[in-house]
């Protein structure tokens, strides 16, 4: 499982001209799955993400988590995180989980984030999406489990 986390001031996802998810302060997550990913990995990354301390306190130190600041998450499925670019110029995606495996994992991941007390917005799995965001910091963190 791979997650690219960006701390944002705001983010949104649009499909066919309609905004289907949007947040203010929080995280925009790009989330990709491998065929062997498990619920144990989902639990681990949910714990890491909701407890990550990258929001500044009154002294300007990164001391607060998303829970501490009342932030939200925009979660976007992103199978291209498993692109293999070693050969040729067209990426291969054989290391990414097939949709029948990845979609249930993505849905469970988002439900686990919500169960941890975070408001979660999403795009639509497998859709052609346009994502807009204002990265805060910029702060970008990559997780792999």
ABEGO torsion letter per residue (X at the ends): XBBBBBBBABBBBBBGGBBABBBBBEBBBBBBBBAABBAAAAAAAAAAAAABBABBBAAGBBABBAAAAGBBBBBBBBAAAABBAABEABBBAAABBBAAAAAAAAAAAAAAAAAAGBBBBBBBBGBBBBBBBBBBOBBBBBBBX
